[in-house]
């Protein structure tokens, strides 16, 4: 597997790939890889001639400085994991490579996405996502890029970016990979104790319960019951709400089939966790 650190190295390497007319798949990550990331890489390897991943911890998308400081770093392990699933190359730039002194920020009107759920709670977060994904897409110029649906709102932000600036890039959003307990795979899980992981596995159970209740009771009642279950476990809830899965427009009554998404954000052992379920 080729390890690339600078823009020049990346461009020279990929120019050889493009001359061969090879279909290029891309998996952007912030490292601390887990099974969820690896499933994205495996799918890219299956669907493309060449797969490149990136590892870059983007400070711009951390609205909480302590989250950035505590983000787990495991580059050697990450490289081994990528090699184990036949990833062809990894781009591991420094902050100076990604955002040189003459970098000019792009603008993107995210509409409602900036004003619901993660938007107002993490000011500047989605702007940071937009800046870094723009840079990565501009550098790599992939045919297809892969993202996980655990960060559902972020996926819609990236879709808006693609529509505005990268019409030729095909986006693939892959299902959330979960542990047997139901806990969504996340780099933040590394900061939880074993007890915390058991507690965090309750989140998906609540989401699944709300989904099952949707055929029997109204949305607001189902959400109220879900909050009650979380309170019984003394889990600190930031939000537990539902919206239209296409737009993230909140509502008061269930939408049509396959249009509902319930989103959750909680704190467990001081670690902020998010999850969702679509039905």
ZABA-460729 format. One line per 5 residues: number of its first residue (from 0); their letters; for each residue x, y, z of C-alpha. Coordinates in nm, 2 decimals. Example, Ala and Ser with C-alpha at 12.3 -4.5 7.8 and 13.67 -1.06 7.14 Angstrom:
REM ZABA-460729
0) as) 1.23:-0.45:0.78; 1.37:-0.11:0.71;
//
This chain:
REM ZABA-460729
0) xxxxx) 0.00:0.00:0.00; 0.13:0.34:-0.10; 0.16:0.60:0.17; 0.13:0.96:0.05; 0.18:1.27:0.26;
5) xxxxx) 0.19:1.57:0.03; -0.02:1.72:-0.24; 0.26:1.67:-0.49; 0.30:1.30:-0.40; -0.07:1.25:-0.43;
10) xxxxx) -0.10:1.42:-0.76; 0.20:1.24:-0.92; 0.08:0.91:-0.80; -0.29:0.95:-0.91; -0.19:1.09:-1.25;
15) xxxxx) -0.04:0.75:-1.33; -0.37:0.59:-1.22; -0.59:0.82:-1.43; -0.38:0.76:-1.74; -0.48:0.40:-1.72;
20) xxxxx) -0.85:0.50:-1.71; -0.89:0.33:-1.37; -1.21:0.38:-1.17; -1.11:0.54:-0.84; -1.29:0.48:-0.51;
25) xxxxx) -1.22:0.71:-0.21; -1.28:0.66:0.17; -1.21:0.98:0.38; -1.15:0.91:0.75; -1.01:1.08:1.06;
30) xxxxx) -0.82:0.76:1.15; -0.88:0.56:1.47; -1.02:0.30:1.23; -1.28:0.05:1.33; -1.49:-0.22:1.15;
35) xxxxx) -1.73:0.05:1.02; -1.45:0.22:0.83; -1.31:-0.11:0.70; -1.65:-0.20:0.56; -1.64:0.12:0.36;
40) xxxxx) -1.29:0.03:0.23; -1.40:-0.32:0.14; -1.70:-0.20:-0.06; -1.48:0.05:-0.24; -1.23:-0.23:-0.32;
45) xxxxx) -1.51:-0.45:-0.46; -1.66:-0.17:-0.67; -1.35:0.01:-0.81; -1.02:-0.07:-0.98; -0.83:0.13:-0.72;
50) xxxxx) -0.91:0.25:-0.37; -0.75:0.53:-0.17; -0.83:0.62:0.19; -0.74:0.94:0.37; -0.65:0.99:0.74;
55) xxxxx) -0.67:1.35:0.86; -0.80:1.47:1.19; -0.97:1.79:1.09; -0.95:2.04:1.38; -1.20:2.27:1.20;
60) xxxxx) -1.49:2.04:1.26; -1.43:2.02:1.64; -1.64:2.28:1.81; -1.52:2.14:2.14; -1.14:2.18:2.18;
65) xxxxx) -1.12:1.90:2.43; -1.27:1.66:2.18; -1.00:1.74:1.93; -0.73:1.70:2.20; -0.87:1.36:2.31;
70) xxxxx) -0.93:1.22:1.96; -0.76:0.88:1.95; -0.46:0.85:1.72; -0.34:0.51:1.60; -0.17:0.56:1.26;
75) xxxxx) 0.04:0.23:1.26; -0.27:0.03:1.35; -0.47:0.22:1.09; -0.22:0.14:0.81; -0.22:-0.23:0.91;
80) xxxxx) -0.60:-0.24:0.89; -0.61:-0.07:0.55; -0.35:-0.31:0.42; -0.54:-0.61:0.55; -0.83:-0.53:0.32;
85) xxxxx) -0.62:-0.45:0.01; -0.65:-0.07:0.02; -0.42:0.05:-0.26; -0.31:0.39:-0.11; -0.36:0.62:0.19;
90) xxxxx) -0.33:0.99:0.19; -0.20:1.12:0.53; -0.15:1.50:0.50; -0.05:1.75:0.76; -0.27:2.05:0.85;
95) xxxxx) -0.03:2.27:0.64; -0.09:2.05:0.34; -0.47:2.06:0.38; -0.50:2.43:0.47; -0.19:2.63:0.36;
100) xxxxx) -0.17:3.00:0.45; -0.32:3.10:0.11; -0.62:2.87:0.14; -0.95:3.04:0.08; -1.26:2.90:0.24;
105) xxxxx) -1.55:2.80:0.02; -1.91:2.90:0.10; -2.21:2.67:0.10; -2.56:2.74:0.21; -2.67:2.43:0.40;
110) xxxxx) -3.02:2.57:0.47; -3.21:2.37:0.73; -2.92:2.13:0.78; -2.73:2.41:0.97; -3.03:2.48:1.19;
115) xxxxx) -3.15:2.15:1.32; -3.00:1.88:1.55; -2.62:1.88:1.52; -2.62:2.22:1.35; -2.70:2.46:1.64;
120) xxxxx) -2.54:2.23:1.90; -2.21:2.21:1.73; -2.15:2.56:1.58; -1.89:2.56:1.30; -1.89:2.18:1.28;
125) xxxxx) -2.05:2.14:0.94; -1.85:2.43:0.80; -1.54:2.24:0.90; -1.67:1.92:0.73; -1.75:2.12:0.42;
130) xxxxx) -1.40:2.27:0.40; -1.21:1.94:0.45; -1.42:1.73:0.22; -1.40:2.00:-0.05; -1.02:1.99:-0.02;
135) xxxxx) -1.01:1.61:-0.03; -1.24:1.58:-0.32; -1.04:1.85:-0.50; -0.71:1.67:-0.44; -0.82:1.31:-0.50;
140) xxxxx) -1.09:1.37:-0.77; -1.25:1.03:-0.71; -1.51:0.86:-0.92; -1.69:0.74:-0.61; -1.67:0.83:-0.24;
145) xxxxx) -1.80:0.63:0.05; -1.95:0.74:0.38; -2.12:0.58:0.68; -2.48:0.66:0.76; -2.42:0.68:1.14;
150) xxxxx) -2.34:1.04:1.08; -2.66:1.09:0.89; -2.68:1.46:0.90; -2.32:1.49:0.78; -2.41:1.26:0.49;
155) xxxxx) -2.67:1.52:0.38; -2.42:1.80:0.42; -2.17:1.61:0.19; -2.45:1.55:-0.06; -2.52:1.93:-0.07;
160) xxxxx) -2.14:1.99:-0.12; -2.13:1.74:-0.40; -2.43:1.89:-0.57; -2.28:2.24:-0.55; -1.92:2.17:-0.65;
165) xxxxx) -1.86:1.80:-0.75; -2.13:1.68:-0.98; -1.92:1.41:-1.13; -1.85:1.24:-0.79; -2.08:0.95:-0.71;
170) xxxxx) -2.16:0.92:-0.34; -2.23:0.59:-0.17; -2.38:0.60:0.18; -2.34:0.27:0.36; -2.54:0.13:0.65;
175) xxxxx) -2.41:0.17:1.01; -2.19:-0.11:1.13; -2.29:-0.23:1.48; -2.14:-0.45:1.75; -2.35:-0.75:1.84;
180) xxxxx) -2.49:-0.54:2.13; -2.63:-0.29:1.88; -2.38:-0.02:1.96; -2.28:0.17:1.65; -1.91:0.15:1.56;
185) xxxxx) -1.74:0.48:1.64; -1.39:0.60:1.72; -1.54:0.77:2.03; -1.62:0.43:2.17; -1.25:0.39:2.25;
190) xxxxx) -1.30:0.65:2.52; -1.57:0.44:2.70; -1.51:0.18:2.97; -1.66:-0.16:2.93; -1.95:-0.05:3.15;
195) xxxxx) -1.99:0.26:2.94; -2.01:0.05:2.62; -2.28:-0.17:2.77; -2.47:0.14:2.87; -2.42:0.29:2.52;
200) xxxxx) -2.56:-0.02:2.36; -2.90:0.08:2.51; -2.93:0.36:2.26; -3.00:0.14:1.96; -3.25:-0.06:2.17;
205) xxxxx) -3.44:0.26:2.24; -3.43:0.36:1.87; -3.56:0.01:1.77; -3.84:0.03:2.03; -3.95:0.37:1.89;
210) xxxxx) -3.95:0.22:1.54; -4.16:-0.07:1.65; -4.40:0.15:1.83; -4.45:0.37:1.52; -4.71:0.13:1.39;
215) xxxxx) -4.92:0.16:1.71; -4.88:0.51:1.86; -4.82:0.86:1.74; -4.46:1.00:1.70; -4.46:1.24:2.00;
220) xxxxx) -4.58:0.96:2.23; -4.32:0.72:2.10; -4.05:0.97:2.16; -4.18:1.05:2.51; -4.16:0.68:2.59;
225) xxxxx) -3.81:0.66:2.45; -3.69:0.95:2.67; -3.85:0.77:2.97; -3.65:0.46:2.90; -3.33:0.66:2.88;
230) xxxxx) -3.41:0.85:3.20; -3.45:0.52:3.38; -3.09:0.44:3.28; -2.98:0.78:3.40; -2.84:0.86:3.05;
235) xxxxx) -2.79:1.23:2.98; -3.00:1.30:2.67; -2.91:1.60:2.45; -3.19:1.52:2.20; -3.41:1.24:2.09;
240) xxxxx) -3.62:1.36:1.80; -3.76:1.25:1.46; -3.77:1.41:1.11; -3.82:1.35:0.74; -3.53:1.13:0.64;
245) xxxxx) -3.49:1.31:0.30; -3.47:1.66:0.44; -3.43:1.64:0.82; -3.74:1.86:0.85; -3.88:1.79:1.20;
250) xxxxx) -4.25:1.69:1.22; -4.52:1.61:1.47; -4.67:1.30:1.30; -4.50:1.01:1.13; -4.41:1.05:0.76;
255) xxxxx) -4.47:0.80:0.49; -4.29:0.47:0.48; -3.91:0.48:0.47; -3.92:0.86:0.53; -3.89:0.87:0.91;
260) xxxxx) -3.56:0.91:1.09; -3.52:0.91:1.47; -3.20:1.08:1.58; -3.03:1.07:1.92; -2.74:1.24:2.09;
265) xxxxx) -2.64:1.15:2.45; -2.35:1.18:2.69; -2.21:0.86:2.85; -1.90:0.89:3.07; -1.86:1.24:2.94;
270) xxxxx) -1.84:1.11:2.58; -2.09:1.25:2.33; -2.25:0.97:2.11; -2.50:1.00:1.83; -2.70:0.74:1.65;
275) xxxx) -3.01:0.71:1.43; -3.26:0.47:1.27; -3.46:0.51:0.95; -3.79:0.34:0.89;
//
